[in-house]
Amino acid sequence: MSTAARPAFFDRTHTDDLIAYLGTAPSPFHAVAGAAERLEKVGFRQVLETDAWDATTGGRYVIRGGALIAWYVPEGAGPQTPFRIVGSHTDSPNLRVKPLPDTGSAGWRQVAVEIYGGVPLNTWLDRDLGLSGRLALRDGSVRLVRIDEPLLRVPQLAIHLDRQVNDGLKLDKQRHLTPIWGIGEVDEGSLIEFVADRAGVPAGEIAGWDLMTHDVQPPCYLGRDRELLAAPRLDNLLSVHASAAALAAVATTDGGDLPCIPVMAAFDHEETGSESDTGAQGPLLGNVLERTVYARGGSPEDRARALAGTICLSSDMGHAVHPNYSERHEPGHRPMPNGGPILKVNVNNRYATDAIGRAVFAAACEKAGVPWQSFVSNNAMPCGTTIGPITAARLGITTVDCGIAALSMHSARELCGADDPFLLASALKAFLEG
């Protein structure tokens, strides 16, 4: 671990803004909209993939569904100028509404859901849930919807009816995770009619939807000294927010004198393998980078030269040592909250970090004046993975996996240090400066 040599660029007000961001971003589509709004405030402008792009300098971004790619072209950037990319993802494990949502049993009205990603199922029990996502209308437009009301609940079976529950809770994904939202007979079409009313559109105009549940309890500081942050979707909206803040800061403080083109890449569908047109396995990032090279008069040779000098930081959550399960962690590497960003290493390439990447990450943290820690899995435990190896393999670029240490990853509500979000953002800013 290194030690901070000077104050970080960001401070606790960054974490305050993260709390506000998380509260307005219950779905990937809202997460993208919130990040774009923050970039717009410092002069970034949206470009459409269907339009011709030009060599205009400054900040631009592309939105496709739940993914966002943003970049800043400084004055004097040539077609062979390399990129500095921070990668993250906008999706989180949750319960998502099925195509025929109205169901019920034993006089209860329920909503049919499908499990998205690696969900610790018990964390969704007995929570007041809202609904969010997007509606596709018949005229081809899309409407975002966010219902922050206690609308749904997945009730746990009372201990009187399951005396062995504390010996190990077993939940069937099909039978036990269907939320209730009322009493009475199943009324086909009622959920979408309700959602349409909240969205202010006629139900008959809705042709499709991507809807999901979210815990309506707001994010908050936790602990005697408010040194912890408890919130949903820290994995990985914390990194989306940090990368947007870092890119905005670079554009406004260093935008005229950069040796590289800083890029923010926030993908969807990481939690299900990234295989989609908005996931890291898809061509979106590569296409955007290529088009920016060609828009500045570049050739395939210039594109190859630019990518050869490009580096990506894949920023995602990692595991803090759990005080009640310390034996599950590697005994020599025990990241702690508020200890600064973590460098994630796995020699089997579940993470993309190598010696060169370690040097890049350490230099960024040193430049930013923030401490950092190392994370590696216990040899007896399987290691997770990220968009890092995918990005490295797809684009052939040096990629480093990093993030911050947290508890309860993938739960409906997660926990991290309250200082780590701004320490990470400060390190990302230093990295994007080149």
N, C-alpha and C positions, 0 to 999 in steps of 0.2 A: 504494500500500500504506500502511496505517496502522501505527502502532507501539503496542505494549501500554503502557498507562499504569499498570496495577496487576496483581497476580498473578491468573491465571485461577482460576475456581471449582474446576475439576477439576485433577488432576495425573496423574503417570505411573501411579498405582494404577488410574486409569480404563482405561488401555491394558492393564494386567495383567488386568483383568476382561474386556476385549474379547477377549483371547487365550483366556480360559476359555470365553467365550460362543461364539466361532467354533468351538472344538473340540467343542461339544455341539450345534451347529446346522448339520448338513450338508444339510438340506432346508428349504424354506420353512415346513413344518409344525413342525419343531423350532425354527426361528428364532422363530416366533410363540409357541411354548410357553415358550422361554427368556425372551423379553421380558415375557410375562405373569407369569412367576414373579418377575421383578424388580419389577414393579409391585405384585404381591400383597404383597410384603414391606413396602411402605409404605402399605398399606391399600386399594389398589384392589380392586374386586370385579367379577367377570364378570356381565354381564346377557345374557339370551338374546333374540335377535331375535323369537322367537315369544311372548315375555311382554309384558305391559303395562309401560311404564316410568312412573316417578313423578318427582317434583320433588326427590328426595333430593340433598343436596349431597355433595361428596366425589368420589373417583375411581371411574370405571367403565370397563369395556372390553368390546368385542364381538370374538369370533373367528369368522371364516368361512373354513374351509380354511386356506390359507396367507396370509391377510390378518388384520390386527388394527387396530381403531380404538379408541383410548383417550382419555379426556377427564377433566378435573377441573372440577367446578362449585363455585366459591367461594360462601361465604355472601353473600347479598344480590344474587346474579346475577339479572337480569331476563330475560324472554324475548327481549328485543332486544339483549342483551349480545353483542358481537362475539366471534369466535373467533380464536385465533392457532394456526395449524396447521403442524406439521412433517411433510412428506411424504417417504416413502422406499419402497423395495421389497425384498421378501424373497427373490426368485429370483435365480439366477446361471446363466450358461451352463454346460451340462454334457452328459453322455450319459444318456439316460433309457430305461428298460427297456420293450420293446415288449409288446403284449398276449400274443403267443406267444413267450416269451423263449428257449426251449430250442432251440439250433441248434448247428451244428458243421461241420467240414470236415477232411478228411485225417487223421482219427483224433483230432482235438482237440474237446473240449467247449467250446462258446462260448455267449455270451449276446447275443441280438439287442437292439440299442439304436437309438434315434432321437436325432438331434442337436437339442438344445434351445438356442435363441438363437444369438447370433453367436459361435461358438466358434473360436479359433485352434487348429485341429485338432492341430497338432504338439505342443502343450503337454500333450496327454493321452496321448502315447506313452510307453511304458516307465515308467509310474507304477503304484504299488501302490494299487489302488482298493478301497474298501468300498462298501456299499450302504445306502441310507437312504430314508425316505419314510413312506407310510401305507398301511395295509391296511383295506379296507372289509369288515366281517364280515356274515354273513347275518342276524344279529339287528339290524342297523342301526347298530351301534357302529363306532368307528374306533380302530385301534391303531397307534401310531407305532412304527417299527422303525429301529434304527440299528446297523449291523454295521461296527464299526471294525477289521475284520480285513483283511489283504492278500488279498482274495478274487479280484479280477479284474486283468487287465493287457492293455493293447493293445500288442503287441510291434511294434517297428519292424523293417523289413527290414534285414538286415545290409548294411554298405557293400560287401561282397564281391559281393552280388547286385544292387547298384544303384550302380555306380561314379560316376554323375552326381548322386548325392543332394545333394552340396554345391553343385551348380549351381542347385538349386531343387527342394525337395521338393513333390511333388504327391500329395495324398491324395484318394482317392475315398470319399465319405461312406458309401456302401453297402458297398464291398468291403474297405476298409482299417481301419475303426474298430470292428470287432466284437471285443470282449474275449474272451480265453480264461480258463477257470476250471477246467480239468482235462483229463484224457486219457481217451478211450474213446468209446463210441457215445452218440449223442444219446438222452437219457432224458427223454421228455416229462413235464413236471410237476416235474422235479427241483429247479429253481431255487426255485419257490414253496414246495415242501416244505421246502427248506433254510431259506428266510426264515421260514416259519411256525414251524419248530423254534426259531429264534433269538428269535422274538417270543413264544414260549410259547402259541401257539394251534394248534388242529388245522388242517391244510391244507384239509380239506373245508369249513371254516367261512369261508374267504376267498372273497369274491365279486368283489373287484376290488382293484387296487393302483395307486398312483402311486409308483414306485420310481426311484431315480437313483443314479448313481455319485458318489463323492467321493474325493479324494486323502487317504489315511490319514496322511500326514506332518503332524505337528501344526504350528500357527502358532508362530513364534519371533521373538525379536529378532535382528537381523542387523547385522554390521559391527564394526569395531574398537571403537567406543564404544557399541555397542548403540543407535544412533540411528535405525535403520530397523526396520520391521516387515514380515516376509515371511509371507504367509498366504493361504489360499484364501478366496474369497467376500467379500473386502473390499468389492467392488462387489456388493451394497450393504448388507451386514450391518453394516459400520462405521457407516453412518448410522442403521440400525434401532436398534443398540445405543446410539448417542449420543442419539437422540431419546427412547428409553425412560429413559435416565439423566437427561436434562434435565427430562423431565416429572415423574419421581419427585422430583427436587430441588426443582422449583417447588412441587409439592404439599406437601412437608414443610417448606420454608423460607418460602414466600410464600403458602401456600394460603388464608389468611384475608383477604388484602388484595390481590386481583387485579382489574384493570379489564376483564379479558377471560376467556374460557374456553380454557385451553390444550388442544391436541389433538395426538395422535400418530396419523398415518395411515400404516401400513405395508402396501403393496399387493403382490399377487402378479402375475406374468406381464408385468412391465415389459419384460423382455428379448424378448418376442415380440409387443409392440404394445399391451399393456394391455387388449385386448378380451376380457373375461371378467367373470363375476359378482364376482370378487375382484380385478380389475384397476382401474386408475384410470379407464378408459373406462366402467366400470360404475357403477351407482347407489349403491353401498354407502356411500361417505362422505357424499354428499348426503342419503341417507335417514337416516343416523345424526344428522347435524346438525339436520335437520328435526324428527326425533322428540324430540331434547333440547329444542328450542324449544317444541314442543307439550306436552311433559311438564311444562314450567314455566308452563303456562297461556297460551302464546303463540298468535298467529294467523298467517295467511299474511303479513300486514303486518309483524308482528314478525320473521318469518323473513327477509323481504326487507331489513329494517333491519339485522338481525344480519349477514347476508352482505355488505351494503354496506360494513360496517366491518371485514370479515374480511381477514386477510392470511395467505398461505401461503408458507413456505420449502420449496422442493423440494430436498432434500439428497441428492446423488448424487456419485459419484466423477468427477473430472476428470483431465486429463493433466498430469503434471509434464513439464518439458522433458527429453527423452531425450538423454543425452550422446553416444550413437552415431548418432543420427538428428536432430540439432538443426535441420537444414534443413526438417524436416516441421512445425516449430512456427512460430507467428507471432513474428517477431523482436523485437517490442516488448513481448510479454507472455509471460514465461517463468516460470511458477510453479515453486517449488522445495519439496521436502519440508521440513517443520518451519517453513515460512514462514507458517503459519496457514491458515484456510479460504480457499477461492477463490470469487469471484463470477463466475458463468458468463454470458457475454453473446453473443447472436447476433441481429443485426438482422432476420433472416428468420424469427424466432420459433421456431427450433429450441430455444432457451431462452426463458423467459418474462420475464426481467429487463428492466425499463425504468428510467428515471431515478428514479421514485418508489421502485421496489424497491431500487435501489442505495442510496438514502438510508436506507431501513429496515435493510438489511443492515449498512451502515457504522455506524449508530447502535447496533445490537445488539453488534457487535464492539467498538466503543468502550466501551460500558457493561460488557462482559465483561472488558475489559482484554486483548484478544487481537489480534495482527496479522492482516491479511488481504491477499489478492492478487486480481488480475483475470486471468481466462482468456478468450481469444477464439481461434477457430481461424484457421490460415493460410488465406488466401483461396483458395488452390489446392487445399485439402483439404476433403472433405465434412465437415460437422459432425454429430455425434450429437445425440440428443434425450433427453428425460426425461419424467417425469410432469408436469413444470411446465406446459407449454403445454396439456396435456390438462386439468389441474385448473382452470387459468384459464378455459378455454373452457367447460368443463362447468358450473362453479359461478358463473362471472362474478365472480371475486374476484381481487384483486391478488396476483400470484404472483412469487416471486423464485427463481432457480436458483442454488444454491450447492453446496459439497462440499469435498473436499480433493484435493490433487494426488497422483497415483500413477503408477507405471510398470506395464506388462504388464497393462493392463485387459482383462478377459475371459479371461485365461489361467487355467489350472488353479491357478496360484499367482501372487499379485500382490504389489506392493511399495509401501510408503508410509513417510512419516516417523513415528517412534514418538511424537512429541509432538502431531502433528496430530489424532489422535482426541480427546484431551482438550481441545485448543483449540477444535475444532468443538463438542463437547458444551457447553463454557462459553458459546460464542456462541448456541447454540440455547436454553440456559436463559435468557439475557438476552432473547432474542426472545420466548419464551413468557411472560415476565413482563408483556409489553405496554408 
